[in-house]
């Protein structure tokens, strides 16, 4: 474990990549190259060494936390003479293009193959964005992904229902092709052992109110939270790279909301991606997402090539 370089006390223990990798202990590697090919993101080159060095130790830590939580829930259920159990909920936050989705999928695969909690579900908060019609009526299309573009009440109701052990809780389906909520399409969450919730703003504690009043936030329902961090300039590069790749793939779908970008030249596509990043994604990161980093239980710090270079774990 690295020593703290700052004189100010830190809430976190800091680990180099090599130090963190030793905490894998004897956790077995249950993923292969074919699994990674299926779950990695469009412009992400996550290799097996990243799984071994970073995600196996993290899965082991989560497994220990999940086991302790299950014991506590059984004790409480015994006290209440109840049979309802609640899933262990993991919140995963970070910027657009920082690799949240791939991290979430890797953790789902690893945790579902661990004894004791085989049912692991994954949902994204994209399903709780307001439909395009609503965003347009409210003049919020240019703020899509900002906190005010989400149906927070629906998200909180979903999390409360899942935590209460309810059966078959529905999550609206979001399409990255049409860039909109799909009418009458839902993902069903049915009492999983573990639920991973991935989203941009899930660690927010809300805006300060002029008059204090009790509030409930999405983060209140999480048992463990992870923030994926990287230098803003690097994330900008990754966003532009992803935009260029999407121009050759998803943007060419006739039903794609972004079909207009498919025929741009390389230079035109880079300028447009840089404009979108500057006007929408970077302000959202700086104003809303990055300030929540210090609320996470664990921070994965990425460098060049999207490889995790350091890990910070909040002290108990």
N, C-alpha and C positions, 0 to 999 in steps of 0.2 A: 504494500500500500504506500502510495506516495505521501511525503510530508507536505503539509500546507505551506505555500510560499508567502501567503499574505499574513500580516500581523493580526488582522481582524479574525475573530472566531468564525468558523464555517459550520453550517448545518450539515455538511456532507463529508463523507469519507471519499477520497479521490484515489482512483486506481489507473495505472497505465494499462494498456492493452495486455501486456504480458502478465502483469499482476492479476488482472481480472481472469485471464484464461486459466490460471492455476486453480481457481475456485470451481471449475467444472467437477473436480474430484473424480469419481468413477462413473459419472453420468454417461450412458451409452449414446453413441451417435445413431439416430434412427432415421435420418434423412439421407438420400443419395442425390447424385447429380440430376437424375430424372425428376425428382421432387422439386429441386430448385428451379429447373427449367420451367416447371409448371407454375410456380408461385412467384417468381421474381418479377419486378416491375419492368416497364418497357425499356428504360434506359439505365437499368441498374445491373451491375455485374457482381452480385453477391455470390461468393464462392463458398465452398465447404469449409475453408479455413475460418471464414467469418462466422459460420454457424458454430464451429468447434470453439473458437476463442471467445466469442461474445454471447451467442444465443443459448448455448448449452449451459454455461454458468447462470445466465438469467433464468432459464427454464428451471434449473435446480433451485434457485432462490425462490421462485414463484411456487414451486411444488411444496417447499417447506412452509411457506406462508399459507398456501391453500390447505395443507394438512392441519395446521394450527387453527385455522378458521373453521374447518369442519368439526374439529373437536369442540370448539366453543359453541358452535351452533347446536351440536348434539346435546351439550350440557344444558343450554337454554331451553331446547325442546323438551328435554326430560323434566326440567323445572316447571314448564308450562303445560306439561302433559299434552304436547302437540306433536304432529308428525311432519309439518311443513318445513322444508329446507330451502335455503336461499343460495343462489349461485354465488361464486366468488367473481366479482366484477373488476376487470382491469381496464383502466382508461389509458389511451395512447394518443398523445398530442404532438403537434409540431407543424411546421409550415407546409404549404403546397410544395411538392417536388422534393421533399427531404427524405422520402422513403418510408412513410408511415405504413402504407398499405402492405408493402413487402414484409416489413417487420411484423405486422399483425398476422400475416399469413404464416410466416415462419413459426411464430409463437403458438399459433393455433395447431399447426402440425406437430410440433414438439410436445406440447402439453397434452394433446389428445392421445399420444402414444405412451404417456406416462401412466403407470398404474394408479388407480384411485380416482381419476377424473377423466374418463374417456370421452365424455360429451362436452365438446368445446365449441361454442358458437361465436361468430364474429359479425358485428354490424357496424356500419359507418353512419355518422351523423348526417351524411348527404341526404338520407331518406327523410330527414326532418327539415330540410330547406323548404321554404314556401314555394309553391308552384310558380312557374314563370309568369302566369297571368297575374297572380297576386303581387309578385315583385315588380312587375311592370306598372300595375295600378298604383303602387306605393312609391314609385320612382326609385327602386332599390336594385335594379338590374346591374348597375355599375358597382354595387356593394355586395355582390353575391359572395358568400363566404364570410362576410362580416357578421358579428353577433346578431345584428338586427335583421338578418336575412333568414334566420331560423325560427321555426315554430317551437320555441323553448318550452311552452306549456305541454305540447305533445311529447317532446323528448323527456321531460320530467315525469309525465304520466307513464310513459313506457318503462323508464328505469324503476319507478316506484312499484309498478305491477310485477316486473321481473323479480325485484328484491323481495316482494311479498310472496313469491312462490307461485304466482298465477300460471295457469296452463295456456299455451297457444296465444302468446302476445304478438300482435301484428306490428310489423315495421314497414312503412311505405317504401316502395322500390324507386331508386333514382337511376336514370340512364345518363351515362356520360356521352352517349351518342346524340340524343335529342336535347341534352342539357336541361332535363326537366324531370319532375316526378311523374311516374307512370300511373295513369288512372287505373284503379281497381287491381293493382299488382302489389303483393305484399310478401315479405319474408316472415316466417313464423318462428318465434323463439319459444321453445317448449321445455321449460325447466332444465336447462343445461347445468352441468357441474361448474363450468367456467364460462363467463361471457366476456369477450374482448370488445370494447367500444372504442372505435377509432374516429378522430375528428380534429378539426382545426382549433376550436375554442372550448374544448370540454373541461379545461382546468380553470375556467374563469369563475370568479366569485361575485361577478356582477358589478355594476356601476355604484359608486357611493351615492347614497340617498341623502337629501337635505334633512330629512327626519328619519332617524333610525327605526327600522321595522323588521320583524322576523322575515327571512327569506330562505328559500330552498334553492340550491344550485345542483347542477348535474354532478359536480365533483363530490357532493355529499354522499352519493350512492356508490362510489368507487372504493374498493378495498386496497387497491394498489394502483399507482399512476406512474406513467413513463413519458418522458419528453425527449424527442429526438432533436438534437441541436446541431447547428453548423454555422459557420460564418455566413453572413447574409450575401456576400459577394459570390460565394460558392453555390449557395442555393439558387441565386439568379442564373448562374451558368447552367445548372442542372435543369432549371425550368426552360431555358431557351433550347437546350439539347432535346428535351422531351417534346417541346413544341415542334421542332423540326422533324422528329421521328413520327409524331402524330400526323403531320402533314402528309406523310407517305403511307399512313395506315388508316386510322379511324376517321380522319378528316375527309377521306375519299368516299366514305359511305354516303350515298345520296340523301339519307335521312339525317345526316350529321348537322347539328346546329352550326358547326364550324366549317361547313363545306366550302365557304367562300375563301378559306385560307389554303385549300389544297393545291391550287395552281400558282401560288406565290413562288417567286424565285428564292434562292437561299438567302440572299441579302434582304429581300423584302420580308421574308418570314422572320429573320433575326430582328429586324427593326420592329415588326409588329409584336413579336414576343416580348421584346425589351420594353415596348410601350405598355403592354398589358401588365407586365411585372411592376413597372414604375408606378402606374396609375392605380392598380388594384391590390396585387398580391404583397408587394413590399409594405405599403401603408398598413395593411391588415396585420402583417407579421410584426411590424414595429409597434403599432398601437395596441393590438389586442392579444396576439399569440405569445410573443417573446416575453412580455411582462408576467405571464403565468408560469414561466419555466421554474422559478423557485418554489412552486407549490408541488412539484412532482416528487415522488419518492425516489425515482431513479432517472438520471439523465445520461443519454448516450450521445457523446460528442463525436461527430463525424468530421473527417478531413477529406483530402483529395481522393477521388475514386469512390467516394461514399463509404469508405472504410471507417469503422469506429476506432478512434485513437485513444479515447479516455472514457471512463465510466465514473459517474458520481452517484453514490448511494447515501440517502439521507440517514443521519444518525438516529438511533432509537431514542 
